[in-house]
Amino acid sequence: MGNRSRAQYCISVRWLAVTAALLLLPGSPLVFGQAEDSEAIGENSAAGNNGCTCLWQGSFSDVAATTDLVTLGRVVRVKGNAVDLAIEQNLLGSTWLEEIRVWMKARNYCRPDAGNFLKGSRWVMALHQIQEVPEGGFDPSTPSVSYGRKLDYALSSCGGYFLQARGNAVTGNLIPAMPRWEYQPEMRPVLISVIKGYLDGRVTLQALTEASKEDPAVKNLMLDTKSFLRGQDDWLAPGDEEGT
């Protein structure tokens, strides 16, 4: 077996070990669905400043029940400061619409930037329905940039009002122990069915917290694997790298 073949064999075995660990580990939900191309929102990028002043209202587990609709959906278009969300599943509350418009950041409204919610990305959002448009909230010269329309929905940035979904699980500011204003803290992805169970009262906050904790064994294995892969450079002759 040549040097390159031996290196490829070792790498393949190593990745099989990591995959097996993830598959066999109880409570490790996000094994498939990682290929969805959607970028996570980084720390403070959704809250912004721009004149917005608000207190942190709490994590998703704190704020979800205070909203009008908690839904899982996919962004199908971004227009101005709004996104259109195609509903996959309502987790709390209901609507007869298959698509809803969710209004985001404009002026000094304390909402995340619509640009962070890429077309095709999937989210669990805890939304307030717009019951009244304030004076000056709509400018006919910029109809796509406004407070929002009556009976549409608005997304707040003053808490964990949104979780990013990949496959059948989500990440985000889910539980009270997570840092304020951190929209993508380090955590284990939590199954959407567990989120639904929590909102229905069938899953306790303690169980939700345990589900979100990173497993040190898997984390160490992944770090060890990255170190192993970096050490394989010497096995490959010049020009053998993929794509060269």
C-alpha positions as CSV (number, residue, x, y, z in Angstrom):
1,M,0.0,0.0,0.0
2,G,1.5,3.4,-1.1
3,N,1.8,6.4,1.2
4,R,-1.2,8.1,-0.3
5,S,-3.4,5.1,-0.2
6,R,-2.4,4.4,3.4
7,A,-3.3,8.0,4.4
8,Q,-6.7,7.8,2.7
9,Y,-7.4,4.5,4.4
10,C,-6.5,6.0,7.8
11,I,-8.7,9.1,7.2
12,S,-11.6,6.9,6.1
13,V,-11.4,4.8,9.2
14,R,-11.1,7.8,11.4
15,W,-14.3,9.4,9.9
16,L,-16.2,6.2,10.2
17,A,-15.4,6.2,13.9
18,V,-16.7,9.7,14.3
19,T,-19.9,8.9,12.4
20,A,-20.4,5.8,14.4
21,A,-20.0,7.8,17.7
22,L,-22.6,10.3,16.5
23,L,-25.1,7.6,15.4
24,L,-24.8,5.6,18.6
25,L,-24.8,8.4,21.1
26,P,-28.2,8.8,22.8
27,G,-29.7,12.2,22.3
28,S,-27.4,13.2,19.4
29,P,-30.1,14.4,17.0
30,L,-28.3,16.2,14.1
31,V,-26.6,13.5,12.1
32,F,-28.2,14.1,8.8
33,G,-29.3,17.4,7.1
34,Q,-25.9,19.1,7.7
35,A,-25.7,20.0,4.1
36,E,-28.3,22.7,4.2
37,D,-26.5,25.9,3.1
38,S,-27.7,28.5,5.5
39,E,-25.4,30.8,7.6
40,A,-25.8,31.1,11.3
41,I,-26.3,34.5,12.9
42,G,-23.3,35.5,14.9
43,E,-23.1,37.2,18.2
44,N,-25.0,40.6,18.3
45,S,-25.3,40.7,14.5
46,A,-29.0,40.5,14.6
47,A,-29.7,42.8,17.5
48,G,-27.6,45.7,16.1
49,N,-27.9,49.2,17.5
50,N,-29.3,51.8,15.0
51,G,-31.2,53.5,17.8
52,C,-32.8,50.3,19.1
53,T,-33.0,50.1,22.9
54,C,-34.5,47.1,24.6
55,L,-33.9,44.8,27.5
56,W,-33.2,41.1,27.0
57,Q,-36.5,39.4,27.4
58,G,-35.1,35.9,27.8
59,S,-34.2,32.8,25.9
60,F,-36.6,31.0,23.5
61,S,-37.9,28.8,26.4
62,D,-38.8,32.1,28.2
63,V,-40.4,34.1,25.4
64,A,-42.1,31.6,23.1
65,A,-45.2,31.3,25.1
66,T,-45.7,35.1,25.2
67,T,-45.9,35.3,21.4
68,D,-48.9,34.8,19.0
69,L,-47.3,32.2,16.8
70,V,-44.4,29.8,17.0
71,T,-43.7,28.2,13.6
72,L,-41.1,26.3,11.7
73,G,-40.7,27.5,8.1
74,R,-38.4,28.1,5.2
75,V,-37.5,31.5,3.8
76,V,-38.8,31.7,0.2
77,R,-38.0,35.3,-0.5
78,V,-36.4,38.4,1.1
79,K,-37.8,41.8,0.1
80,G,-36.9,45.0,1.8
81,N,-36.9,44.5,5.5
82,A,-39.2,41.5,5.4
83,V,-39.0,37.8,4.6
84,D,-41.7,35.5,3.4
85,L,-41.8,32.2,5.3
86,A,-43.3,29.1,4.0
87,I,-44.8,27.2,7.0
88,E,-43.8,23.6,7.5
89,Q,-45.2,23.2,11.0
90,N,-46.9,25.4,13.6
91,L,-45.5,24.6,17.0
92,L,-47.7,26.9,19.0
93,G,-50.7,28.9,17.9
94,S,-52.2,28.6,14.4
95,T,-52.7,30.3,11.1
96,W,-54.6,29.3,8.0
97,L,-51.9,30.8,5.8
98,E,-49.3,28.6,4.0
99,E,-46.9,31.6,3.8
100,I,-46.6,34.5,6.2
101,R,-44.6,37.8,5.9
102,V,-42.3,38.5,8.8
103,W,-41.0,42.1,9.2
104,M,-37.5,42.7,10.4
105,K,-35.1,45.6,11.1
106,A,-35.9,49.1,9.8
107,R,-35.3,52.5,11.5
108,N,-35.0,51.9,15.2
109,Y,-37.2,48.8,15.4
110,C,-35.7,46.2,17.7
111,R,-35.7,43.4,15.2
112,P,-33.0,41.3,13.5
113,D,-31.7,42.3,10.0
114,A,-33.6,40.6,7.2
115,G,-30.3,40.0,5.4
116,N,-29.3,37.4,8.0
117,F,-32.2,35.1,7.0
118,L,-31.1,33.8,3.7
119,K,-33.4,32.4,1.0
120,G,-33.7,28.7,1.6
121,S,-32.7,28.8,5.3
122,R,-35.1,27.3,7.8
123,W,-36.1,28.7,11.2
124,V,-38.3,28.3,14.2
125,M,-39.6,31.8,14.9
126,A,-41.7,33.0,17.8
127,L,-43.7,35.9,16.3
128,H,-45.9,38.7,17.4
129,Q,-48.8,39.6,15.0
130,I,-49.0,43.2,14.0
131,Q,-52.3,44.5,15.2
132,E,-51.8,48.2,14.5
133,V,-49.4,50.1,12.3
134,P,-48.1,53.2,14.2
135,E,-48.2,56.7,12.7
136,G,-45.4,57.0,10.2
137,G,-44.9,53.2,10.1
138,F,-45.6,53.1,6.4
139,D,-44.0,55.2,3.7
140,P,-45.6,54.8,0.3
141,S,-42.4,55.8,-1.4
142,T,-40.6,52.8,0.2
143,P,-43.4,50.2,0.6
144,S,-40.9,47.3,1.0
145,V,-39.2,49.0,4.0
146,S,-41.7,49.7,6.8
147,Y,-43.0,48.8,10.2
148,G,-45.1,46.1,8.5
149,R,-48.7,45.5,7.5
150,K,-51.6,44.9,9.8
151,L,-52.0,41.1,10.6
152,D,-48.5,40.3,9.3
153,Y,-45.9,39.3,11.8
154,A,-42.8,40.9,13.4
155,L,-39.7,39.2,14.8
156,S,-38.0,40.7,17.8
157,S,-34.3,40.7,18.5
158,C,-34.7,41.3,22.2
159,G,-34.5,37.7,23.1
160,G,-34.2,34.2,21.8
161,Y,-37.2,34.6,19.4
162,F,-35.6,32.6,16.6
163,L,-33.8,29.2,16.3
164,Q,-32.0,28.0,13.2
165,A,-33.1,24.7,11.8
166,R,-31.0,22.1,9.9
167,G,-32.6,18.8,9.2
168,N,-34.8,17.8,12.1
169,A,-33.1,19.9,14.8
170,V,-32.4,23.5,15.8
171,T,-29.8,25.6,17.5
172,G,-30.0,29.1,19.0
173,N,-30.6,30.9,22.3
174,L,-32.8,28.1,23.7
175,I,-32.5,28.0,27.5
176,P,-32.0,30.6,30.3
177,A,-28.4,29.4,31.0
178,M,-27.3,30.7,27.6
179,P,-25.5,34.1,27.3
180,R,-27.7,37.1,26.6
181,W,-27.5,38.5,23.1
182,E,-25.8,35.3,21.8
183,Y,-28.0,34.0,19.0
184,Q,-25.8,30.9,18.2
185,P,-24.2,29.7,21.4
186,E,-22.3,26.5,21.6
187,M,-24.8,23.7,22.1
188,R,-26.0,20.3,20.9
189,P,-28.7,20.7,18.3
190,V,-32.1,19.8,19.8
191,L,-34.8,17.9,18.0
192,I,-37.7,20.0,16.8
193,S,-40.0,17.3,18.3
194,V,-38.5,18.1,21.7
195,I,-39.1,21.8,21.2
196,K,-42.7,21.0,20.3
197,G,-43.0,18.8,23.4
198,Y,-41.7,21.6,25.6
199,L,-44.2,24.1,24.1
200,D,-47.0,21.5,24.6
201,G,-46.0,21.0,28.3
202,R,-44.9,17.4,27.8
203,V,-41.1,18.2,28.1
204,T,-39.7,19.9,31.2
205,L,-37.2,22.8,31.1
206,Q,-34.7,20.5,32.8
207,A,-35.1,17.9,30.0
208,L,-34.8,20.6,27.4
209,T,-31.6,21.9,29.1
210,E,-30.1,18.4,29.1
211,A,-30.9,17.9,25.5
212,S,-29.0,21.1,24.5
213,K,-25.8,20.3,26.4
214,E,-22.7,19.4,24.3
215,D,-21.5,15.9,24.9
216,P,-17.8,16.1,25.9
217,A,-16.9,12.7,24.4
218,V,-18.1,13.6,20.9
219,K,-16.5,17.1,21.1
220,N,-13.2,15.6,22.1
221,L,-13.4,13.0,19.4
222,M,-14.1,15.6,16.8
223,L,-11.2,17.8,18.0
224,D,-8.9,14.7,18.0
225,T,-10.0,13.9,14.4
226,K,-9.2,17.4,13.2
227,S,-5.8,17.2,14.8
228,F,-5.3,13.8,13.1
229,L,-6.3,15.1,9.7
230,R,-3.9,18.1,10.0
231,G,-1.1,15.6,10.6
232,Q,-1.7,13.8,7.3
233,D,-0.1,16.5,5.1
234,D,3.2,14.7,5.1
235,W,1.6,11.6,3.6
236,L,0.6,13.4,0.4
237,A,3.2,14.1,-2.3
238,P,3.1,17.5,-4.0
239,G,0.3,17.7,-6.5
240,D,-1.7,14.9,-4.8
241,E,-4.0,17.4,-3.0
242,E,-7.6,17.2,-4.1
243,G,-8.3,19.4,-7.0
244,T,-4.7,19.8,-8.1
